[in-house]
């Protein structure tokens, strides 16, 4: 009986001790809901570095698209005909072009840019392009116009050179040839005069060819004046009529 009492007392003391220890443990600190959410988000994030895949191609760097030649507005008459003049004006190209190739390219371009083919909203722009193309062809297919144009690109006016020439042997020769055309009485005489003058024109064009090839603008300007006189003679011969003399000179 005494032993049972002692055992009961020991069990009661043990239970009381455990209860006391349980109540003596500190309670966890209070954490608000926002703080708990932040802590969970931070814990889920881990620093990492990305390495390119072995088969991954590098992204191309942005570049400005290069416009094709057709989209560039012509700066000179030569730019209208890139096939005939792939290298531009002299001295990169010969002074005398392939006239057959020039005409062929002109007709092909004219058929594409004719104003009648353009929509009504672009009719005015098409007409302007067609006019520039016509002017370019008219200039480049004629040796005198071509020489004048090339000199104008360098700021040289052929008319000024003509004034500087004054009275010399050339002017005397030109006057004599004109008188011969006016006094010609037959087509045979005119044909003979034309043959001689054709030789003068050909020789003058040859001088211009060499002058532009070496960049001699001063020599080209003087020869352009000479060519202008021979072209005037040619027009006079072409317009010759028996009893009326030479034709009207336009140059």
Secondary structure per residue as TSV (DSSP state, phi and psi in degrees):
chain	resnum	aa	ss	phi	psi
A	1	X	-	360.0	-41.0
A	2	X	H	-67.8	-38.2
A	3	X	H	-66.1	-38.6
A	4	X	H	-63.3	-35.8
A	5	X	H	-67.2	-42.1
A	6	X	H	-65.1	-42.3
A	7	X	H	-62.9	-41.1
A	8	X	H	-63.5	-38.6
A	9	X	H	-65.8	-39.5
A	10	X	H	-66.9	-39.5
A	11	X	H	-66.1	-37.9
A	12	X	H	-65.4	-38.3
A	13	X	H	-67.5	-39.9
A	14	X	H	-64.1	-43.4
A	15	X	H	-62.5	-40.6
A	16	X	H	-64.8	-37.4
A	17	X	H	-66.6	-43.6
A	18	X	H	-62.7	-40.9
A	19	X	H	-63.5	-39.9
A	20	X	H	-65.7	-40.6
A	21	X	H	-66.9	-39.3
A	22	X	H	-61.8	-40.9
A	23	X	H	-74.2	-19.4
A	24	X	H	-86.1	-12.0
A	25	X	S	-67.9	139.7
A	26	X	-	-71.0	139.7
A	27	X	-	-79.7	147.1
A	28	X	-	-62.7	147.1
A	29	X	-	-66.1	153.4
A	30	X	-	-78.8	129.8
A	31	X	-	-124.4	126.8
A	32	X	-	-70.8	166.7
A	33	X	H	-65.4	-39.4
A	34	X	H	-62.3	-42.2
A	35	X	H	-66.8	-38.6
A	36	X	H	-65.2	-38.4
A	37	X	H	-65.4	-40.9
A	38	X	H	-65.1	-43.5
A	39	X	H	-63.1	-39.8
A	40	X	H	-67.7	-38.0
A	41	X	H	-66.9	-41.5
A	42	X	H	-66.0	-38.2
A	43	X	H	-68.5	-28.3
A	44	X	H	-80.1	-13.9
A	45	X	-	-93.4	129.5
A	46	X	-	-125.7	135.9
A	47	X	-	-65.8	140.0
A	48	X	-	-152.2	159.3
A	49	X	-	-121.1	140.3
A	50	X	-	-97.1	136.4
A	51	X	-	-113.3	141.1
A	52	X	-	-64.9	144.5
A	53	X	-	-66.7	148.6
A	54	X	T	-62.2	-34.6
A	55	X	T	-93.4	1.9
A	56	X	-	-76.2	130.5
A	57	X	-	-87.1	140.3
A	58	X	-	-64.5	143.4
A	59	X	-	-67.4	132.8
A	60	X	-	-67.7	139.4
A	61	X	-	-75.2	141.3
A	62	X	-	-64.6	131.2
A	63	X	-	-128.0	154.3
A	64	X	-	-78.9	124.8
A	65	X	-	-61.8	138.4
A	66	X	-	-84.7	120.7
A	67	X	-	-69.2	142.8
A	68	X	-	-76.8	167.4
A	69	X	G	-65.5	-31.3
A	70	X	G	-69.1	-24.6
A	71	X	G	-85.0	-8.0
A	72	X	S	-90.7	131.8
A	73	X	-	-67.0	135.4
A	74	X	-	-60.7	134.8
A	75	X	S	-94.4	-31.3
A	76	X	S	-131.4	171.7
A	77	X	G	-60.5	-31.5
A	78	X	G	-68.1	-29.0
A	79	X	G	-68.4	-17.2
A	80	X	G	-71.1	-22.0
A	81	X	-	-127.0	72.9
A	82	X	T	-66.7	-23.5
A	83	X	T	-76.5	-42.8
A	84	X	T	-73.2	-35.9
A	85	X	T	-124.0	70.0
A	86	X	T	-64.5	-23.6
A	87	X	T	-104.2	7.3
A	88	X	-	85.0	-161.8
A	89	X	S	-75.4	169.8
A	90	X	T	-58.5	151.2
A	91	X	T	-84.8	1.8
A	92	X	S	-75.0	-17.5
A	93	X	S	-131.6	157.0
A	94	X	-	-66.6	151.8
A	95	X	S	-62.8	-42.9
A	96	X	S	-94.1	114.0
A	97	X	-	-83.4	175.9
A	98	X	-	-77.0	101.9
A	99	X	H	-65.1	-31.6
A	100	X	H	-68.0	-43.0
A	101	X	H	-66.4	-37.8
A	102	X	H	-62.4	-45.2
A	103	X	H	-66.1	-40.2
A	104	X	H	-61.9	-44.0
A	105	X	H	-67.9	-37.7
A	106	X	H	-61.6	-45.4
A	107	X	H	-65.8	-37.3
A	108	X	H	-65.9	-42.5
A	109	X	H	-68.5	-38.5
A	110	X	H	-64.3	-35.7
A	111	X	H	-69.4	-25.0
A	112	X	H	-87.8	-31.3
A	113	X	H	-107.1	12.7
A	114	X	-	-61.8	135.1
A	115	X	G	-56.9	-29.2
A	116	X	G	-66.4	-19.8
A	117	X	G	-89.1	-11.4
A	118	X	S	-85.5	147.8
A	119	X	-	-64.2	160.4
A	120	X	G	-58.6	-35.8
A	121	X	G	-68.9	-18.9
A	122	X	G	-116.3	14.9
A	123	X	H	-62.6	-42.5
A	124	X	H	-66.8	-41.6
A	125	X	H	-65.3	-38.3
A	126	X	H	-65.7	-38.5
A	127	X	H	-64.6	-39.6
A	128	X	H	-65.2	-42.3
A	129	X	H	-63.5	-41.1
A	130	X	H	-64.6	-39.0
A	131	X	H	-65.0	-41.4
A	132	X	H	-65.6	-39.3
A	133	X	H	-64.6	-43.5
A	134	X	H	-63.0	-42.7
A	135	X	H	-64.8	-40.0
A	136	X	H	-63.5	-44.7
A	137	X	H	-66.0	-44.1
A	138	X	H	-59.6	-35.1
A	139	X	H	-75.3	-46.0
A	140	X	H	-78.5	-20.8
A	141	X	T	-84.2	-8.6
A	142	X	S	-111.4	127.0
A	143	X	H	-63.1	-38.5
A	144	X	H	-70.7	-47.0
A	145	X	H	-60.1	-40.1
A	146	X	H	-63.4	-44.3
A	147	X	H	-64.2	-43.2
A	148	X	H	-61.6	-41.8
A	149	X	H	-64.9	-46.3
A	150	X	H	-61.1	-38.5
A	151	X	H	-69.7	-35.3
A	152	X	H	-65.8	-29.8
A	153	X	H	-64.5	-23.4
A	154	X	T	-98.2	7.2
A	155	X	T	78.5	22.5
A	156	X	-	-107.3	127.2
A	157	X	-	-103.2	119.7
A	158	X	H	-63.5	-30.6
A	159	X	H	-62.0	-36.6
A	160	X	H	-64.0	-38.6
A	161	X	H	-65.1	-35.9
A	162	X	H	-63.8	-38.4
A	163	X	H	-65.5	-37.0
A	164	X	H	-71.8	-22.2
A	165	X	H	-68.1	-41.1
A	166	X	-	65.2	-156.8
A	167	X	S	-83.3	119.3
A	168	X	S	-150.7	-171.2
A	169	X	H	-64.3	-33.0
A	170	X	H	-62.5	-46.9
A	171	X	H	-63.3	-37.1
A	172	X	H	-64.7	-41.4
A	173	X	H	-64.7	-41.2
A	174	X	H	-62.8	-42.5
A	175	X	H	-63.3	-39.4
A	176	X	H	-65.6	-41.6
A	177	X	H	-65.9	-40.4
A	178	X	H	-63.3	-41.0
A	179	X	H	-63.7	-38.2
A	180	X	H	-65.1	-38.1
A	181	X	H	-67.2	-42.2
A	182	X	H	-65.1	-33.3
A	183	X	H	-92.4	-3.8
A	184	X	-	-63.0	140.0
A	185	X	-	-115.1	-3.6
A	186	X	S	-145.4	161.1
A	187	X	H	-68.5	-27.6
A	188	X	H	-64.6	-42.2
A	189	X	H	-63.5	-41.1
A	190	X	H	-66.5	-39.3
A	191	X	H	-63.7	-38.9
A	192	X	H	-65.4	-43.1
A	193	X	H	-62.9	-37.6
A	194	X	H	-65.2	-42.1
A	195	X	H	-60.0	-43.6
A	196	X	H	-65.2	-42.3
A	197	X	H	-69.5	-34.1
A	198	X	H	-59.3	-37.9
A	199	X	H	-64.2	-37.3
A	200	X	H	-65.4	-44.8
A	201	X	H	-61.8	-45.0
A	202	X	H	-62.3	-41.7
A	203	X	H	-65.8	-39.2
A	204	X	H	-66.3	-40.4
A	205	X	H	-63.6	-37.1
A	206	X	H	-63.3	-39.8
A	207	X	H	-63.7	-42.7
A	208	X	H	-63.5	-39.8
A	209	X	H	-56.4	-47.5
A	210	X	H	-71.9	-36.3
A	211	X	H	-65.9	-45.8
A	212	X	H	-69.2	-31.6
A	213	X	H	-64.7	-34.9
A	214	X	T	-98.8	4.7
A	215	X	T	75.2	25.2
A	216	X	-	-88.0	86.0
A	217	X	H	-71.5	-33.1
A	218	X	H	-66.1	-45.8
A	219	X	H	-65.6	-36.5
A	220	X	H	-65.9	-37.2
A	221	X	H	-65.9	-42.8
A	222	X	H	-64.3	-42.0
A	223	X	H	-71.4	-30.0
A	224	X	H	-63.9	-36.1
A	225	X	H	-65.5	-41.9
A	226	X	H	-61.9	-44.2
A	227	X	H	-62.9	-35.3
A	228	X	H	-61.7	-40.4
A	229	X	H	-63.4	-43.7
A	230	X	H	-68.3	-33.3
A	231	X	H	-69.1	-34.6
A	232	X	H	-63.3	-41.3
A	233	X	H	-63.1	-40.9
A	234	X	H	-60.5	-43.9
A	235	X	H	-63.2	-38.0
A	236	X	H	-65.8	-38.5
A	237	X	H	-68.6	-43.3
A	238	X	H	-61.0	-36.3
A	239	X	T	-90.7	11.4
A	240	X	-	-67.3	138.0
A	241	X	B	-134.5	140.8
A	242	X	T	-59.5	128.1
A	243	X	T	85.1	-9.1
A	244	X	T	-120.5	-8.3
A	245	X	B	82.5	-157.1
A	246	X	S	-75.7	166.3
A	247	X	-	-84.2	-177.1
A	248	X	-	-73.6	137.0
A	249	X	-	-96.4	129.4
A	250	X	-	-105.2	-22.2
A	251	X	-	-73.2	360.0
